[in-house]
Amino acid sequence: MLKTLCIGVAVLMGFLALANGVFMLVSPDAWYFAVPGVTDTGPFNQHFIRDIGLIFLFVGTAYLVGVAEPRYRVISWAAPTLWLGGHALFHYWEVAVGICGPSVLIRDFPAVTLPAALGVLLTLWAIRDARSTNLVLRESYR
């Protein structure tokens, strides 16, 4: 049950990140105006949005690789989680130093903090699952 849930969440995160990345690459101006709060972060910058779009393609692909290849799951989920976590921490830092008000954390929660938190939980589960699988494999060779 837990494994099915974790795999399902990783698939969802993978496809959502891929969709966001494609949106950012194909239509950066539409993305800029469609995502709540983005226009408050500075002027439109097509190059920057497309750079981040490439990161989201990596994030989505990494989660899906972890779904498809359990032996690479820990690293495939940990790497994008590090980026998502850093991105979320940056949002908190902006509030802490007064660049943004605390209300942005609520507004940004579904797209920024939640994916980072889910990534951490998925990665921790993947580590636990890999350890238990390795123990089972080691025992079968004795």
C-alpha positions, 0 to 999 in steps of 0.5 A: 500500500505505501509503495503504491502510494509513493510510486503514484505520487512520484509519477504525478510529480514527474508528469506535473514537473514535465508539463510545467517545464514544457509550458515554460519552454514553449510559451514563457510569456504565457507561463509568466502571466498564468502562474500566480505571483510570478509577475510580482517577482520581477520583469519578464525574462524569457531566457530565465524562464526557459532555463528554469523550464529545463530544470523542471524537465530534469526534475520530472524525468528524474522522478519518472526514472526512479519509478521505472528503475528501482535500483536508481530510485534513491539518487533519481529522487534525491537529486531533484528533491535537493533542487526543489528543497533549495527552491522552497528554502529560497522562498522562505529566505525572501520572506525572512529578509523582507523581500516578500510578505508571509502571505506568499508562502501560503500562495506558493505552498502548492507549487513550491513547498509541497513538492519539496516536502513530498520529494523529501518523504519519497526519498526517505521512503526510497532509502528505507525500501532500498535498505530493506531490499538489500538486506533481503538480497544479502540474506538470499545469498547465504 
